[in-house]
Amino acid sequence: MNCYKMANTRFQEIGVDTEKVLARLDKIALSLHCWQGDDVAGFENAGALDGGLAVTGNHPGRARNGNELRADLDFAFTLIPGPKRVNLHAIYAEPSGKKKPGRDELTADDFAPFMDWAADRRIGLDFNPTFFAHPMAASGMTLSSPDKAVRKYWIRHGIACRKIAEAFGKRLKNCCITNFWIPDGYKDIAADRMAPRKRLIESLDEIFAEKIDQKCNRDSLESKLFGIGSESYVTGSHEFYMGYALSRGKMICLDSGHFHPTESIADKISSLMLFSNELMLHVSRGVRWDSDHAVILNDELRAIAEEVVRHQLDNKVHIGLDYFDGSINRIAAWAIGARATRLALLTAMLAPAKALAEMEKKGDFTGRLVTMETMKTMPVQAVWNEYCRRAGVPTDGEWLEMIRSYEKKTLAERK
């Protein structure tokens, strides 16, 4: 009897059908963030990254253009089991004309290479307006700026991005999620915290007034606790976006690196889903601050997966990766994070959720804790290996040499 059959038998003893689990897991698509492949550089050649963002490390082989970035994603796909999507930022436009459009002039045609690529692979695309690394964001304020011309520029950008996302959804027959995050805030103590938020409401209302087919695009809004240069005040706080999104019928995006280091987004999921139909998650790993380390299988990731799985939120919670680590091989960073996230979901699905809930309901807290502890030594690895085998990707311990070979043959040529 092979390891998977033995594991299947063991899980059946606690009332879990591993075949049903694998089928359920294979219906959840993870959205891979394109900006891990090039350190959020994009294709504008705009210069240094700003907006409170920082990428550390200079591992060789960073993608320098769209073709290299797509090739790296293709290779990453061979290492990651399960359905995948790709998440783009507006700075990854590849206009065909000699004159580069401003961000407020972008159209879907400027992303044709990525749309063609995604169509060939039958995957969906997600999208993000880029409100940083631009002269019109130099003050640290965009949609909440006191300067009307600055606000209008970024409003036009937001409208353009939603139209682009709508075109993605139509072309790929796969609804795009457009996520709005802005870096707006103050380094030092704010004298008026309300006025920027009022301006932000007005700006967002104007952006969302543009009619977009909800079958092709849906919007989410992402908060942040603080950023570099906005340590004392952030216009788009969690409370602001929670109120705005719920009152406007939009999705809230929870980024696991955008809260206090000791605060987990896992506990927020069940609360928000009582008031919202959908939720967007950006899975990251902050160390001390929003440092965007590659995601690993830690307690927080497990807790996030458990909340999604136990409450049957597979089709209501959308999961994307969001980190940028230039200190290690960037393709390995994609693989590490995506594999860890899917393994966390698998582990959560293999737990006897109904039995645990029933114990809790009856007040059998002893049985609940014993069962949770027992799960820690159940043969999850055997089920994971079987999932990888069926997906045609390497199991743990088999793919590192593939990464190193790609680095020697491909990445080392990029100077």
N, C-alpha and C positions, 0 to 999 in steps of 0.2 A: 504494500500500500504506500503510495507516494505521500509526500509531506502535505500537499493540499487536501487529499482525501482524509488524512488523519485529522487535519485542522477542521475540515467540514464536519466530521463526526463529533469532534469536541464541541464545536459551536452549536450543533444540533442539540446537545445535551442541555444547553442553557436556553434553548428555544430560538436560535438564530439560524436562518437559512442563508448560507454564504452565497449561493447562486443568486438569490434575490438581491442580496446586498451588492454584488458585483454589477448586476443589471441596473440597480438604482444609481450606483456611483458613476456609471458610464453615461448618465444623462446630464450630469452637471458639467458645464463648460467653464473653464478658468480663463480669464482675460489676462494675457501676458502683456506687460507694459513695454512698448518699444524703446523707451528711453533708458532702460538698463543697458542696452547694447552699445550706446555711444555717450554715456554720461550726461544725458539731457542736453547734448550739444545742438541737435537739430541740424537743419540744412540752410539756415539763413546766414551763417557766418557772422552772427551779430556780436560776437565777442564774449566777454565773461558772463557766467551765470550770475543772476542776482535774484531779488525777490525773496530773500531769506532761505534760499536753497544753496546747498554745498555738496559737491561730490569729492570724495577723497580717494587717493590712489591713482596710480598711472600704470596699471598692468598693460603690457603690450597687446596690440591688436584691436583697438577700438574701431568700430565701424565708422567709415568716413563719408558714406553716401548711402542712398537708398538701396542700391543693388547689394552692397556689402551687408547692410542691416537685414535685408530680407533673406540673404543667404545664411546669415547667422541664426535667424529665427527658424529657417528650414531645418538647420542642423539641430537646434534646440528641440524642435518638435520630435525628432527621432529619439530623444532621451526622455520624453515626458508622456506618460500614458494618459488616455482619456481625451474628451473633446476640448478644443482650445479655441480661443478668440485672440485678437490682437487689439490693444488699446493704443491709439495714436494721439499725439499732441499736434496742435496747429503748426508748430515750427518744423514739422516734418513734411511740409508741402514741397512738391517737385514741379514747379511751373515749367511749361514747355517753351514759353516765349522768352525773348531776350530781356524784357523788362520784368523785374520781380514785383508782384503785386504787394501792396501793404497788407497787413493782417486784416484790415477791415475790408479788403477787396478780394479775399480768397474765395474760390469756388471749388466745387467738387472736382472739376477738371484738373486742378492742381494736385490732386491726390490720386489721379488715374493709375499710376503704377501700383500703388498699394491696393486699389480696388480690383485691378486685374489679377494681381497676385492672390488676393483673398478669394476671388471668384474661382480661380483655378483650384484652390485648396478646399473650397466649399466651407469656409469659415466666416464668422461675423467679425465686424470691426466696431470698436467703440471709439469715442472721440473726446477731446478736451480742448477748449479754448486756451491759448497761452497768454496769460496776463503778466508775464515777467520777462526779463532780459530784453528790454525794448526801451528806446528813448522816451516813449510816452508813459512809461512806468517808472521813470527815474526818481520821481518824488516819493515813491513807496505807496502811492495811491492810484487806483485805477477807477473802478466803478463807483467808488465812494469819494473820489477826489473833489475838492471844492472848486476846481477848475472845470467849467462846463465843457470846454473843448476836449479836455482829457476824457471826461466821462463819455462824451458823444463818440469819440474814437473807439473806446472799448465797448460801448453799446453796439456800434456797427459790427465790431469783431464778433461779439456774442451772437448777434443775429446771423451773420455769415456762417458761423460754425454750426448752428442748428440746421441751417439749410444744407450744409455739407453732410452732416450726420443723416439727415433725411434721405439724401441721395445714396449714402452708403446702404441704408436699410432697404431702399427700393431696389438697388442694383443686386444686392446680395440676398434679398428676400430673408433678411435676418435683422431684427430690430436693433438699432444702435442705441447705446446709452451715452449721452453727452453730459460730462461731469464738469461743473463749474467750481473752480477754486481760485480765489484771488489773494494776493499777498498783502493787501491793504492793512496798514496799522501804523503805530508810532513806536519809536525806539524808547522814548521817555514818557513821562506821565502826561496823559491827555487831559486837556482842560474841558473839552466837550465830547463826551462819548456818544451822545445821541445823534448829533447832526450828521456824522458820516454814515450812521446806520439808516437814517432817514433817506439820505441820498442813495444808498445802496438799494433800498427798497424800490425807489423810483427807477433806478437803472435796470434792475432785474425785471420789474413790471414791464418796462418798455421792450426789453429783449424778448420776454415770453409772450408779449402781445402778438408777435408774428405767428400766424397759424401754421403749425407743422403737423403732419400726419403722425398720430401717436402710434400707429402700427409700424412706423419706420424709425421713429426716434422718441426716446423718453429722456427726461432731464433729471439730473441729480445735483445736489448742492453740498459742498464739502467744507466743514469747519476746521479751525485750527486753534490750539491754545496759545501758541506764540511762535515767532520765527526770528531769525537773525535780522535785526533791524526793526523788529516789531515786538520787542520783549515785553513792553508795558501795556500795549493795547492792540487788539486785533478786531477789525470791524466785523468780520464774518466769524463770530464766536459760535460755539455749539448751540447756545440758547437762541441766538439770532436765526440761524438756519433752520433749527427745529421749528420755531414759530413760523418762519416764512414758508418752509416746505409744506408743513401740515395745513397751513391756511390757503395755499395755492395749489394743492394737489400734486406736489412734486416729491421726488424721492430725496431722502437724506442719505448722504454718503458718510459713513464712519471710517476714518483712517486710523488704524491701530497705533500709528506713531504721532497722532495729533492731539493726544490728551496727556495728562500728567503721567510720568513714567510708572507710577504705581496703580494707574487706573486702566482697567481692562474694558474694551468695547463689548466683550461678550455679554455682560450683564445688561447692556443697553438694548440688545436686540429684541428680547421678549417685550420690553416696555414699548418700544417704538412700533413694533408690529401689531400692537393692539389698536394703533391709531393710523397706521399707514398700510397701503396695499403691497408696497415693495420697498426694498432697501438695497442700497449699494454698499459693499464693503471694499475697502482698500487694505489689503493685508501687507503689513510692513513690520519692521522690528526696530524700535528705537532703543538705543542704549544710552542712558543718561538724558538724552534729548531726542528730538525727531531726526535721528541720524541715518535712517533708511538703510539699515543693514539687511543683507539677504535673509529672507525668512527661513527659520529652522523649526523643527518639530519640538516646540517648547510648550510649557503649560498654557500660555495664553492662546497659542494657535489651537491647541486641543480644545480649550474652553469655547472658542469661537465656533469650531466645527460642531461641537456637541449641541450648542444652542440652535444652530441651523438644522441639524439632523433630528434632534429630539422633538422639535416642534413642527416637523414636516414642512420646512420652509424652502425646500429645494428649488421650487419654481418662483419664489417670491424674493429671495435674497440672492443678489448677483455678486459674484466674487471676482475681484481683480487683484493682481499683485501691484505693489507700488513701492519700489525701493531702487536705489542706484548706487552700487558698490563698484568702484573702479580699482579696488585693492586686490581683487581676485579675478580670475578668468570670468568675463562677463556672461558667456554662454553657460558656464557652470553655475553662475549665480541664478540665472533663469531656472535651470534644471533643479537646483537645490530647493529653491522656493516653491516651485510648482509641484515637485514631487512631495515635498513636506506637507503642503496644503492638501493635496489629494490623499495622502496617507492619513492625515488627521481626520478627514471626512470618512475614510474607510474605517478607521478605528472607532469613530463615533457610531457608525452604522452597525458595527459588529457587537455593540453593547445591547443587552436586553432592555431596551428603553421602556417598553410597556411594563415589564416586571418591576423595574426600578420605580416607575411612577406609582404603581400599585402599592409597593411597600411603603412609599412615602405617604400615600393617601391613608393607609392603615396605621401609620405611626410606627412602622417597623424600621426605625432608623438604624438599628443594628444590622438587619439584613441588607439594607441599602448600602451601608458602608462596606460590609463584607463583600458584597457583589462588585462594588466599584473597585475594591482592592484586588479581587480575583481577576478582573479584566486586565490588570497590568501585566499578568503573566500568561494570558491566553495567546495562542499561536497566530497572532495577527500577521507576522512576517510571512508565514507560508501562504496566506491568502493574498497578501500584497504581491508576492513573487508570481503567483498565478495570474493576477490581474495584469502585471507587466508582461508576462509571457503571452497572454492572449492579445495584448495591445501591440505586440511586436517590438517592445522596447527593452533595453537591458535592465536587469534587476540590480539591486544595490550591490555595490562592489564591482560591477562589470563595466560601468560607463566612464570612470575616471580616465582610463587609458585612451578611450575614444576622444575625450576632450583634449588630452595632451597631443594626440596625433593630429587633430584638426588645428591645434595651435601651431604645431611645427610646420604643417603643410600650407596653411592658409593665413592664420593671424600673423605669423612671423614675417610675412611678406609686406605687411602694412607698415610703412615707415612714416 
